[in-house]
Amino acid sequence: MFPPDILLAYLSACVLVILSPGPDNLLVVSRGLSQGRVAAVLSALGASLGIVCHTLAATFGLSLLIKSSPNAFLVVKGVGALYLIWLGYKAFSSGGLISFAPSARLPLRRVFATGLLTAFLPQFVDASRGAVTPQMLVYGAIYAVLTVLIFSLMGGFAARFTPWLERRPRVLRGVNRGAGASFIAAGVSVLALQQRL
């Protein structure tokens, strides 16, 4: 059911996707910079739980419903895109993504929830290799575990740069604007997605 060559390809794809710049790892790094390692780990756990939820939804039919219903697809796409664009606008206009002001610190439950909303799952499932349900669950679990481990390391590493960034407000503004532009671009690309039949 899980041939070594397919599993190795899947692990490689997961690591590449997790390390590729995107909304999820930008959030983890920003929490590490703004609030330290604990917030980064909670953001990573939120992203990982989002992957688990996506895996369960895909495994048990919600993805099929969204795929077969144009209206459901539009709603999910619209909500996701608007959320990313809102995060981008906030980071770009107010520098709110990475901030060292005590008043800008997010409650840890909100850090976790924000991470939960930014999940992605590549699928290497093949019905010719056996039952689809266990494959999806195992691949989803692998991706979730890799996500929390790698994101926690990234966020913890980012936290080391906090003192350096605190002394350089112009660099911090540039980082916030770059992150904001990335979120907005991601939101616009989600809006451009076409439903696959």
MDTraj code that builds the backbone (N, CA, C; nanometers):
import mdtraj as md
import numpy as np

residues = "MET PHE PRO PRO ASP ILE LEU LEU ALA TYR LEU SER ALA CYS VAL LEU VAL ILE LEU SER PRO GLY PRO ASP ASN LEU LEU VAL VAL SER ARG GLY LEU SER GLN GLY ARG VAL ALA ALA VAL LEU SER ALA LEU GLY ALA SER LEU GLY ILE VAL CYS HIS THR LEU ALA ALA THR PHE GLY LEU SER LEU LEU ILE LYS SER SER PRO ASN ALA PHE LEU VAL VAL LYS GLY VAL GLY ALA LEU TYR LEU ILE TRP LEU GLY TYR LYS ALA PHE SER SER GLY GLY LEU ILE SER PHE ALA PRO SER ALA ARG LEU PRO LEU ARG ARG VAL PHE ALA THR GLY LEU LEU THR ALA PHE LEU PRO GLN PHE VAL ASP ALA SER ARG GLY ALA VAL THR PRO GLN MET LEU VAL TYR GLY ALA ILE TYR ALA VAL LEU THR VAL LEU ILE PHE SER LEU MET GLY GLY PHE ALA ALA ARG PHE THR PRO TRP LEU GLU ARG ARG PRO ARG VAL LEU ARG GLY VAL ASN ARG GLY ALA GLY ALA SER PHE ILE ALA ALA GLY VAL SER VAL LEU ALA LEU GLN GLN ARG LEU".split()
xyz = np.array([
    [0.0827, -0.1213, 0.0000],
    [0.0000, 0.0000, 0.0000],
    [0.0859, 0.1259, 0.0000],
    [0.2045, 0.1198, 0.0653],
    [0.2936, 0.2360, 0.0713],
    [0.4324, 0.1955, 0.0194],
    [0.4477, 0.1845, -0.1137],
    [0.5786, 0.1459, -0.1687],
    [0.6860, 0.2458, -0.1272],
    [0.8062, 0.1975, -0.0958],
    [0.9124, 0.2870, -0.0485],
    [0.9413, 0.4027, -0.1432],
    [0.9395, 0.3787, -0.2758],
    [0.9704, 0.4867, -0.3689],
    [0.8636, 0.5955, -0.3662],
    [0.7362, 0.5543, -0.3559],
    [0.6265, 0.6517, -0.3485],
    [0.6337, 0.7279, -0.2162],
    [0.6607, 0.6538, -0.1073],
    [0.6700, 0.7175, 0.0245],
    [0.7844, 0.8190, 0.0275],
    [0.8980, 0.7851, -0.0311],
    [1.0115, 0.8769, -0.0353],
    [0.9781, 1.0011, -0.1185],
    [0.9114, 0.9800, -0.2317],
    [0.8705, 1.0937, -0.3146],
    [0.7729, 1.1823, -0.2390],
    [0.6817, 1.1192, -0.1649],
    [0.5838, 1.1956, -0.0879],
    [0.6518, 1.2766, 0.0223],
    [0.7438, 1.2134, 0.0947],
    [0.8165, 1.2845, 0.2008],
    [0.8930, 1.4033, 0.1433],
    [0.9566, 1.3831, 0.0284],
    [1.0311, 1.4923, -0.0353],
    [0.9372, 1.6058, -0.0751],
    [0.8216, 1.5699, -0.1334],
    [0.7246, 1.6720, -0.1743],
    [0.6738, 1.7489, -0.0528],
    [0.6463, 1.6769, 0.0558],
    [0.5982, 1.7425, 0.1781],
    [0.6998, 1.8444, 0.2296],
    [0.8256, 1.8028, 0.2372],
    [0.9292, 1.8925, 0.2892],
    [0.9412, 2.0164, 0.1995],
    [0.9372, 1.9955, 0.0664],
    [0.9466, 2.1090, -0.0259],
    [0.8285, 2.2041, -0.0086],
    [0.7070, 2.1490, 0.0037],
    [0.5878, 2.2334, 0.0205],
    [0.5941, 2.3085, 0.1526],
    [0.6349, 2.2406, 0.2588],
    [0.6409, 2.3033, 0.3914],
    [0.7444, 2.4160, 0.3935],
    [0.8583, 2.3946, 0.3260],
    [0.9644, 2.4958, 0.3263],
    [0.9399, 2.6088, 0.2264],
    [0.8542, 2.5852, 0.1269],
    [0.8271, 2.6890, 0.0273],
    [0.7562, 2.8069, 0.0923],
    [0.7984, 2.9293, 0.0565],
    [0.7333, 3.0462, 0.1157],
    [0.5838, 3.0459, 0.0856],
    [0.5056, 3.0652, 0.1870],
    [0.3606, 3.0689, 0.1727],
    [0.2962, 3.1256, 0.2974],
    [0.1638, 3.1400, 0.2956],
    [0.0950, 3.2009, 0.4096],
    [0.1159, 3.1272, 0.5411],
    [0.1184, 2.9949, 0.5354],
    [0.1290, 2.9183, 0.6594],
    [0.2638, 2.9368, 0.7276],
    [0.3742, 2.9208, 0.6522],
    [0.5030, 2.9372, 0.7204],
    [0.5364, 3.0831, 0.7490],
    [0.4795, 3.1772, 0.6711],
    [0.4947, 3.3188, 0.7062],
    [0.4314, 3.3484, 0.8424],
    [0.3147, 3.2882, 0.8667],
    [0.2493, 3.3094, 0.9968],
    [0.3331, 3.2527, 1.1110],
    [0.3877, 3.1336, 1.0906],
    [0.4684, 3.0714, 1.1958],
    [0.5924, 3.1557, 1.2255],
    [0.6609, 3.1992, 1.1206],
    [0.7809, 3.2808, 1.1393],
    [0.7449, 3.4136, 1.2062],
    [0.6328, 3.4745, 1.1642],
    [0.5936, 3.6023, 1.2249],
    [0.5599, 3.5856, 1.3729],
    [0.4970, 3.4754, 1.4089],
    [0.4685, 3.4512, 1.5510],
    [0.5971, 3.4268, 1.6273],
    [0.6930, 3.3560, 1.5682],
    [0.8221, 3.3356, 1.6338],
    [0.8935, 3.4671, 1.6580],
    [0.8928, 3.5544, 1.5556],
    [0.9572, 3.6848, 1.5697],
    [0.8856, 3.7728, 1.6717],
    [0.7524, 3.7745, 1.6656],
    [0.6749, 3.8658, 1.7501],
    [0.6581, 3.8179, 1.8931],
    [0.6384, 3.6866, 1.9104],
    [0.5996, 3.6366, 2.0417],
    [0.6837, 3.5209, 2.0938],
    [0.7830, 3.4770, 2.0189],
    [0.8728, 3.3744, 2.0695],
    [0.8360, 3.2329, 2.0290],
    [0.9111, 3.1392, 2.0851],
    [0.9013, 2.9988, 2.0452],
    [0.7662, 2.9361, 2.0761],
    [0.7081, 2.9665, 2.1908],
    [0.5804, 2.9033, 2.2285],
    [0.4717, 2.9392, 2.1275],
    [0.4640, 3.0673, 2.0906],
    [0.3647, 3.1105, 1.9926],
    [0.3916, 3.0453, 1.8575],
    [0.5185, 3.0319, 1.8194],
    [0.5529, 2.9677, 1.6920],
    [0.5088, 2.8219, 1.6916],
    [0.5338, 2.7521, 1.8014],
    [0.4939, 2.6112, 1.8098],
    [0.3417, 2.5980, 1.8056],
    [0.2707, 2.6874, 1.8751],
    [0.1239, 2.6813, 1.8719],
    [0.0706, 2.7110, 1.7323],
    [0.1311, 2.8041, 1.6624],
    [0.0915, 2.8320, 1.5243],
    [0.1167, 2.7091, 1.4369],
    [0.2307, 2.6439, 1.4575],
    [0.2627, 2.5216, 1.3828],
    [0.1628, 2.4104, 1.4144],
    [0.1266, 2.3979, 1.5418],
    [0.0264, 2.2971, 1.5795],
    [-0.1086, 2.3270, 1.5160],
    [-0.1438, 2.4557, 1.5089],
    [-0.2688, 2.4936, 1.4439],
    [-0.2692, 2.4551, 1.2973],
    [-0.1581, 2.4825, 1.2272],
    [-0.1470, 2.4449, 1.0856],
    [-0.1559, 2.2940, 1.0702],
    [-0.0912, 2.2222, 1.1613],
    [-0.0930, 2.0764, 1.1555],
    [-0.2341, 2.0219, 1.1789],
    [-0.3061, 2.0796, 1.2746],
    [-0.4435, 2.0356, 1.2984],
    [-0.5321, 2.0683, 1.1785],
    [-0.5042, 2.1812, 1.1119],
    [-0.5770, 2.2139, 0.9899],
    [-0.5577, 2.1072, 0.8840],
    [-0.4364, 2.0549, 0.8733],
    [-0.4084, 1.9473, 0.7781],
    [-0.4863, 1.8215, 0.8159],
    [-0.4904, 1.7912, 0.9455],
    [-0.5671, 1.6746, 0.9913],
    [-0.7154, 1.6919, 0.9556],
    [-0.7699, 1.8108, 0.9797],
    [-0.9113, 1.8368, 0.9467],
    [-0.9348, 1.8233, 0.7967],
    [-0.8429, 1.8782, 0.7166],
    [-0.8552, 1.8678, 0.5714],
    [-0.8500, 1.7216, 0.5280],
    [-0.7589, 1.6459, 0.5870],
    [-0.7459, 1.5040, 0.5534],
    [-0.8743, 1.4289, 0.5852],
    [-0.9288, 1.4544, 0.7045],
    [-1.0530, 1.3860, 0.7431],
    [-1.1678, 1.4261, 0.6514],
    [-1.1765, 1.5553, 0.6181],
    [-1.2829, 1.6016, 0.5288],
    [-1.2695, 1.5382, 0.3909],
    [-1.1462, 1.5336, 0.3399],
    [-1.1238, 1.4734, 0.2084],
    [-1.1542, 1.3240, 0.2123],
    [-1.1105, 1.2582, 0.3208],
    [-1.1294, 1.1143, 0.3317],
    [-1.2765, 1.0769, 0.3411],
    [-1.3532, 1.1555, 0.4113],
    [-1.4918, 1.1169, 0.4363],
    [-1.5940, 1.1964, 0.3565],
    [-1.5502, 1.2615, 0.2475],
    [-1.6469, 1.3091, 0.1494],
    [-1.6723, 1.4573, 0.1365],
    [-1.6271, 1.5396, 0.2306],
    [-1.6555, 1.6823, 0.2186],
    [-1.5901, 1.7402, 0.0928],
    [-1.4694, 1.6946, 0.0633],
    [-1.4019, 1.7434, -0.0571],
    [-1.4800, 1.7060, -0.1828],
    [-1.5413, 1.5868, -0.1831],
    [-1.6230, 1.5451, -0.2976],
    [-1.7435, 1.6370, -0.3126],
    [-1.8053, 1.6748, -0.2007],
    [-1.9193, 1.7666, -0.2043],
    [-1.8773, 1.9015, -0.2618],
    [-1.7640, 1.9529, -0.2153],
    [-1.7152, 2.0818, -0.2643],
    [-1.6802, 2.0716, -0.4131],
    [-1.6213, 1.9574, -0.4510],
    [-1.5830, 1.9386, -0.5904],
    [-1.7051, 1.9308, -0.6815],
    [-1.8140, 1.8718, -0.6317],
    [-1.9323, 1.8529, -0.7160],
    [-2.0296, 1.9702, -0.7092],
    [-2.0119, 2.0608, -0.6141],
    [-2.1044, 2.1734, -0.6008],
    [-2.0329, 2.3046, -0.6295],
    [-2.0653, 2.3691, -0.7411],
    [-2.0014, 2.4971, -0.7731],
    [-2.0215, 2.6022, -0.6636],
    [-2.1402, 2.6034, -0.6019],
    [-2.1659, 2.7032, -0.4976],
    [-2.0797, 2.6800, -0.3738],
    [-2.0660, 2.5541, -0.3311],
    [-1.9822, 2.5234, -0.2145],
    [-1.8368, 2.5590, -0.2442],
    [-1.7909, 2.5281, -0.3650],
    [-1.6544, 2.5615, -0.4044],
    [-1.6316, 2.7122, -0.3999],
    [-1.7279, 2.7888, -0.4521],
    [-1.7155, 2.9352, -0.4529],
    [-1.7095, 2.9912, -0.3115],
    [-1.7906, 2.9364, -0.2215],
    [-1.7918, 2.9853, -0.0834],
    [-1.6572, 2.9576, -0.0160],
    [-1.6091, 2.8331, -0.0278],
    [-1.4812, 2.7969, 0.0352],
    [-1.3677, 2.8799, -0.0245],
    [-1.3668, 2.8926, -0.1563],
    [-1.2633, 2.9705, -0.2241],
    [-1.2692, 3.1176, -0.1818],
    [-1.3884, 3.1732, -0.1780],
    [-1.4048, 3.3141, -0.1423],
    [-1.3626, 3.3444, -0.0005],
    [-1.4039, 3.2595, 0.0932],
    [-1.3673, 3.2806, 0.2340],
    [-1.2160, 3.2709, 0.2512],
    [-1.1542, 3.1688, 0.1915],
    [-1.0091, 3.1526, 0.2026],
    [-0.9329, 3.2695, 0.1417],
    [-0.9775, 3.3133, 0.0236],
    [-0.9092, 3.4240, -0.0442],
    [-0.9230, 3.5538, 0.0346],
    [-1.0421, 3.5818, 0.0829],
    [-1.0639, 3.7059, 0.1590],
    [-0.9837, 3.7062, 0.2886],
    [-0.9723, 3.5909, 0.3520],
    [-0.8928, 3.5811, 0.4745],
    [-0.7465, 3.6135, 0.4461],
    [-0.6908, 3.5570, 0.3378],
    [-0.5510, 3.5838, 0.3029],
    [-0.5301, 3.7306, 0.2661],
    [-0.6238, 3.7860, 0.1897],
    [-0.6122, 3.9264, 0.1501],
    [-0.6214, 4.0173, 0.2729],
    [-0.7101, 3.9836, 0.3671],
    [-0.7217, 4.0624, 0.4908],
    [-0.5909, 4.0576, 0.5706],
    [-0.5319, 3.9370, 0.5832],
    [-0.4032, 3.9260, 0.6533],
    [-0.2970, 4.0102, 0.5832],
    [-0.2962, 4.0057, 0.4491],
    [-0.1988, 4.0822, 0.3730],
    [-0.2174, 4.2315, 0.3895],
    [-0.3421, 4.2771, 0.3827],
    [-0.3703, 4.4195, 0.3998],
    [-0.3260, 4.4670, 0.5379],
    [-0.3579, 4.3859, 0.6385],
    [-0.3216, 4.4216, 0.7761],
    [-0.1697, 4.4322, 0.7917],
    [-0.0973, 4.3347, 0.7357],
    [0.0487, 4.3365, 0.7467],
    [0.1082, 4.4508, 0.6665],
    [0.0539, 4.4748, 0.5471],
    [0.1099, 4.5761, 0.4576],
    [0.0826, 4.7173, 0.5075],
    [-0.0397, 4.7410, 0.5527],
    [-0.0780, 4.8783, 0.5868],
    [-0.0375, 4.9199, 0.7274],
    [-0.0479, 4.8277, 0.8225],
    [-0.0224, 4.8679, 0.9606],
    [0.0997, 4.8016, 1.0216],
    [0.1652, 4.7138, 0.9464],
    [0.2796, 4.6431, 1.0038],
    [0.2374, 4.5526, 1.1166],
    [0.1125, 4.5029, 1.1102],
    [0.0580, 4.4269, 1.2217],
    [0.0959, 4.2805, 1.2257],
    [0.1603, 4.2292, 1.1208],
    [0.1937, 4.0873, 1.1222],
    [0.3076, 4.0598, 1.2194],
    [0.4136, 4.1392, 1.2080],
    [0.5275, 4.1261, 1.3007],
    [0.5381, 4.2568, 1.3773],
    [0.5108, 4.2506, 1.5054],
    [0.5167, 4.3694, 1.5891],
    [0.5689, 4.3296, 1.7263],
    [0.6517, 4.4176, 1.7840],
    [0.7087, 4.3882, 1.9157],
    [0.6379, 4.4632, 2.0280],
    [0.5349, 4.5398, 1.9920],
    [0.4603, 4.6135, 2.0941],
    [0.3785, 4.5152, 2.1776],
    [0.3813, 4.5278, 2.3108],
    [0.3033, 4.4364, 2.3951],
    [0.1545, 4.4328, 2.3575],
    [0.1008, 4.5463, 2.3139],
    [-0.0413, 4.5513, 2.2792],
    [-0.0721, 4.4716, 2.1526],
    [0.0296, 4.4415, 2.0718],
    [0.0089, 4.3696, 1.9456],
    [0.0171, 4.2182, 1.9631],
    [0.0514, 4.1732, 2.0826],
    [0.0638, 4.0288, 2.1055],
    [-0.0737, 3.9637, 2.0988],
    [-0.0829, 3.8565, 2.0221],
    [-0.2098, 3.7850, 2.0086],
    [-0.2248, 3.6846, 2.1225],
    [-0.3482, 3.6629, 2.1687],
    [-0.3683, 3.5539, 2.2640],
    [-0.3248, 3.4223, 2.1988],
    [-0.2667, 3.3325, 2.2757],
    [-0.2129, 3.2093, 2.2187],
    [-0.3211, 3.1255, 2.1510],
    [-0.4450, 3.1297, 2.2003],
    [-0.5515, 3.0537, 2.1337],
    [-0.5794, 3.1093, 1.9945],
    [-0.5624, 3.2404, 1.9763],
    [-0.5818, 3.3007, 1.8451],
    [-0.4658, 3.2664, 1.7518],
    [-0.3449, 3.2592, 1.8054],
    [-0.2295, 3.2164, 1.7265],
    [-0.2548, 3.0760, 1.6715],
    [-0.3045, 2.9880, 1.7579],
    [-0.3351, 2.8499, 1.7187],
    [-0.4440, 2.8473, 1.6118],
    [-0.5511, 2.9250, 1.6318],
    [-0.6630, 2.9265, 1.5370],
    [-0.6205, 2.9816, 1.4012],
    [-0.5337, 3.0822, 1.3999],
    [-0.4860, 3.1384, 1.2738],
    [-0.4059, 3.0340, 1.1972],
    [-0.3227, 2.9588, 1.2668],
    [-0.2482, 2.8506, 1.2025],
    [-0.3398, 2.7445, 1.1461],
    [-0.4494, 2.7185, 1.2156],
    [-0.5459, 2.6165, 1.1727],
    [-0.6079, 2.6504, 1.0372],
    [-0.6206, 2.7776, 1.0058],
    [-0.6886, 2.8185, 0.8834],
    [-0.5986, 2.8193, 0.7598],
    [-0.4735, 2.7748, 0.7720],
    [-0.3822, 2.7857, 0.6581],
    [-0.3237, 2.6506, 0.6195],
    [-0.4074, 2.5500, 0.6007],
    [-0.3581, 2.4147, 0.5758],
    [-0.3624, 2.3777, 0.4276],
    [-0.2716, 2.2879, 0.3903],
    [-0.2638, 2.2386, 0.2530],
    [-0.2275, 2.0903, 0.2584],
    [-0.2820, 2.0096, 0.1664],
    [-0.2522, 1.8664, 0.1675],
    [-0.2250, 1.8154, 0.0268],
    [-0.1004, 1.7810, -0.0056],
    [-0.0761, 1.7142, -0.1332],
    [-0.1197, 1.5688, -0.1233],
    [-0.1771, 1.5151, -0.2282],
    [-0.2299, 1.3788, -0.2201],
    [-0.1571, 1.2855, -0.3167],
    [-0.1057, 1.1763, -0.2648],
    [-0.0353, 1.0751, -0.3419],
    [-0.1146, 0.9447, -0.3389],
    [-0.2442, 0.9566, -0.3226],
    [-0.3294, 0.8391, -0.3060],
    [-0.3520, 0.7723, -0.4410],
    [-0.3461, 0.6391, -0.4425],
    [-0.3695, 0.5621, -0.5649],
    [-0.4532, 0.4399, -0.5298],
    [-0.5733, 0.4327, -0.5863],
    [-0.6660, 0.3223, -0.5553],
    [-0.6092, 0.1877, -0.5965],
    [-0.5163, 0.1863, -0.6924],
    [-0.4596, 0.0581, -0.7363],
    [-0.3671, -0.0028, -0.6312],
    [-0.3281, 0.0758, -0.5305],
    [-0.2397, 0.0243, -0.4249],
    [-0.3150, -0.0165, -0.2991],
    [-0.4470, -0.0222, -0.3060],
    [-0.5245, -0.0664, -0.1905],
    [-0.6307, 0.0350, -0.1519],
    [-0.6887, 0.0138, -0.0344],
    [-0.7989, 0.0991, 0.0127],
    [-0.7537, 0.2450, 0.0206],
    [-0.8385, 0.3340, -0.0286],
    [-0.8062, 0.4756, -0.0350],
    [-0.8075, 0.5407, 0.1034],
    [-0.9046, 0.5044, 0.1870],
    [-0.9192, 0.5698, 0.3177],
    [-0.7935, 0.5612, 0.4029],
    [-0.7359, 0.4403, 0.4247],
    [-0.6130, 0.4381, 0.5060],
    [-0.4971, 0.5137, 0.4420],
    [-0.4885, 0.5112, 0.3084],
    [-0.3821, 0.5867, 0.2425],
    [-0.3948, 0.7351, 0.2733],
    [-0.5152, 0.7889, 0.2581],
    [-0.5351, 0.9315, 0.2830],
    [-0.5049, 0.9666, 0.4282],
    [-0.5492, 0.8810, 0.5195],
    [-0.5254, 0.9093, 0.6610],
    [-0.3766, 0.9056, 0.6947],
    [-0.3052, 0.8064, 0.6412],
    [-0.1613, 0.7951, 0.6704],
    [-0.0850, 0.9104, 0.6066],
    [-0.1131, 0.9400, 0.4790],
    [-0.0438, 1.0513, 0.4134],
    [-0.0738, 1.1844, 0.4835],
    [-0.1974, 1.2028, 0.5228],
    [-0.2322, 1.3253, 0.5953],
    [-0.1605, 1.3358, 0.7284],
    [-0.1512, 1.2224, 0.7996],
    [-0.0818, 1.2216, 0.9289],
    [0.0674, 1.2512, 0.9113],
    [0.1277, 1.1928, 0.8082],
    [0.2702, 1.2192, 0.7816],
    [0.2910, 1.3678, 0.7560],
    [0.2054, 1.4252, 0.6718],
    [0.2191, 1.5665, 0.6376],
    [0.1986, 1.6560, 0.7601],
    [0.1014, 1.6200, 0.8441],
    [0.0743, 1.6987, 0.9649],
    [0.1931, 1.6948, 1.0607],
    [0.2517, 1.5775, 1.0795],
    [0.3661, 1.5641, 1.1710],
    [0.4867, 1.6412, 1.1170],
    [0.5148, 1.6264, 0.9865],
    [0.6265, 1.7008, 0.9278],
    [0.6040, 1.8516, 0.9396],
    [0.4801, 1.8942, 0.9194],
    [0.4486, 2.0371, 0.9278],
    [0.4783, 2.0922, 1.0661],
    [0.4303, 2.0244, 1.1701],
    [0.4509, 2.0784, 1.3046],
    [0.5992, 2.0772, 1.3413],
    [0.6728, 1.9743, 1.2993],
    [0.8156, 1.9692, 1.3318],
    [0.8944, 2.0789, 1.2598],
    [0.8745, 2.0890, 1.1292],
    [0.9521, 2.1865, 1.0513],
    [0.9109, 2.3288, 1.0862],
    [0.7799, 2.3532, 1.0982],
    [0.7343, 2.4880, 1.1329],
    [0.7826, 2.5291, 1.2717],
    [0.7827, 2.4369, 1.3657],
    [0.8309, 2.4701, 1.5003],
    [0.9784, 2.5091, 1.4960],
    [1.0573, 2.4361, 1.4172],
    [1.1991, 2.4706, 1.4020],
    [1.2153, 2.6072, 1.3354],
    [1.1360, 2.6325, 1.2305],
    [1.1443, 2.7616, 1.1613],
    [1.1067, 2.8768, 1.2547],
    [0.9968, 2.8595, 1.3281],
    [0.9518, 2.9649, 1.4195],
    [1.0489, 2.9881, 1.5329],
    [1.1040, 2.8797, 1.5870],
    [1.2030, 2.8920, 1.6940],
    [1.3297, 2.9609, 1.6454],
    [1.3716, 2.9276, 1.5234],
    [1.4888, 2.9927, 1.4654],
    [1.4616, 3.1409, 1.4415],
    [1.3417, 3.1726, 1.3924],
    [1.3047, 3.3126, 1.3675],
    [1.3078, 3.3938, 1.4964],
    [1.2685, 3.3320, 1.6082],
    [1.2641, 3.4031, 1.7361],
    [1.4025, 3.4566, 1.7754],
    [1.5080, 3.3928, 1.7254],
    [1.6442, 3.4393, 1.7563],
    [1.6743, 3.5751, 1.6932],
    [1.5991, 3.6118, 1.5884],
    [1.6246, 3.7375, 1.5191],
    [1.5453, 3.8545, 1.5772],
    [1.4632, 3.8290, 1.6769],
    [1.3813, 3.9359, 1.7345],
    [1.4650, 4.0546, 1.7816],
    [1.5694, 4.0352, 1.8617],
    [1.6466, 4.1519, 1.9078],
    [1.7062, 4.2317, 1.7914],
    [1.7527, 4.1615, 1.6884],
    [1.8113, 4.2291, 1.5728],
    [1.7062, 4.3136, 1.5011],
    [1.5863, 4.2573, 1.4795],
    [1.4793, 4.3313, 1.4107],
    [1.4269, 4.4465, 1.4954],
    [1.4222, 4.4295, 1.6263],
    [1.3731, 4.5369, 1.7134],
    [1.4578, 4.6636, 1.6995],
    [1.5853, 4.6467, 1.6700],
    [1.6746, 4.7620, 1.6560],
    [1.6723, 4.8210, 1.5147],
    [1.5962, 4.7614, 1.4248],
    [1.5930, 4.8065, 1.2851],
    [1.4488, 4.8214, 1.2360],
    [1.3810, 4.9306, 1.2753],
    [1.2395, 4.9478, 1.2384],
    [1.2157, 4.9556, 1.0877],
    [1.3119, 5.0080, 1.0129],
    [1.2923, 5.0157, 0.8675],
    [1.2930, 4.8762, 0.8050],
    [1.3802, 4.7897, 0.8528],
    [1.3832, 4.6516, 0.8033],
    [1.2529, 4.5816, 0.8409],
    [1.2060, 4.6056, 0.9639],
    [1.0807, 4.5454, 1.0094],
    [0.9639, 4.5886, 0.9213],
    [0.9594, 4.7187, 0.8862],
    [0.8537, 4.7664, 0.7957],
    [0.8612, 4.6951, 0.6610],
    [0.9818, 4.6785, 0.6106],
    [0.9999, 4.6089, 0.4830],
    [0.9555, 4.4641, 0.4897],
    [0.9882, 4.3961, 0.6004],
    [0.9474, 4.2562, 0.6182],
    [0.7951, 4.2466, 0.6233],
    [0.7312, 4.3374, 0.6993],
    [0.5852, 4.3366, 0.7071],
    [0.5215, 4.3619, 0.5710],
    [0.5767, 4.4573, 0.4961],
    [0.5203, 4.4872, 0.3638],
    [0.5395, 4.3704, 0.2676],
    [0.6562, 4.3077, 0.2731],
    [0.6801, 4.1907, 0.1880],
    [0.5858, 4.0764, 0.2221],
    [0.5671, 4.0523, 0.3522],
    [0.4750, 3.9474, 0.3946],
    [0.3317, 3.9820, 0.3546],
    [0.2951, 4.1094, 0.3704],
    [0.1606, 4.1519, 0.3317],
    [0.1362, 4.1317, 0.1839],
    [0.2339, 4.1697, 0.1010],
    [0.2197, 4.1508, -0.0434],
    [0.2065, 4.0026, -0.0780],
    [0.2791, 3.9157, -0.0063],
    [0.2700, 3.7709, -0.0304],
    [0.1319, 3.7173, 0.0024],
    [0.0745, 3.7622, 0.1159],
    [-0.0604, 3.7179, 0.1527],
    [-0.1633, 3.7641, 0.0493],
    [-0.1523, 3.8898, 0.0064],
    [-0.2474, 3.9420, -0.0923],
    [-0.2353, 3.8639, -0.2231],
    [-0.1118, 3.8374, -0.2668],
    [-0.0916, 3.7598, -0.3900],
    [-0.1500, 3.6194, -0.3762],
    [-0.1311, 3.5583, -0.2591],
    [-0.1872, 3.4247, -0.2373],
    [-0.3393, 3.4289, -0.2418],
    [-0.3995, 3.5326, -0.1814],
    [-0.5450, 3.5456, -0.1837],
    [-0.5985, 3.5646, -0.3239],
    [-0.5303, 3.6480, -0.4036],
    [-0.5733, 3.6710, -0.5426],
    [-0.5592, 3.5416, -0.6235],
    [-0.4523, 3.4648, -0.5991],
    [-0.4360, 3.3391, -0.6735],
    [-0.5441, 3.2380, -0.6348],
    [-0.5871, 3.2397, -0.5080],
    [-0.6976, 3.1515, -0.4672],
    [-0.8259, 3.1928, -0.5386],
    [-0.8506, 3.3237, -0.5496],
    [-0.9704, 3.3701, -0.6210],
    [-0.9695, 3.3262, -0.7668],
    [-0.8516, 3.3125, -0.8252],
    [-0.8400, 3.2744, -0.9664],
    [-0.8539, 3.1253, -0.9893],
    [-0.8580, 3.0473, -0.8816],
    [-0.8686, 2.9006, -0.8974],
    [-0.9973, 2.8631, -0.9691],
    [-0.9858, 2.7659, -1.0556],
    [-1.1038, 2.7106, -1.1233],
    [-1.1386, 2.5786, -1.0590],
    [-1.2670, 2.5477, -1.0527],
    [-1.3104, 2.4211, -0.9950],
    [-1.2732, 2.3080, -1.0894],
    [-1.2088, 2.2038, -1.0333],
    [-1.1741, 2.0883, -1.1153],
    [-1.2868, 1.9856, -1.1114],
    [-1.3271, 1.9418, -1.2259],
    [-1.4379, 1.8450, -1.2331],
    [-1.3831, 1.7041, -1.2440],
])
top = md.Topology()
chain = top.add_chain()
for i, resn in enumerate(residues, 1):
    res = top.add_residue(resn, chain, resSeq=i)
    for name in ("N", "CA", "C"):
        top.add_atom(name, md.element.get_by_symbol(name[0]), res)
traj = md.Trajectory(xyz[None], top)
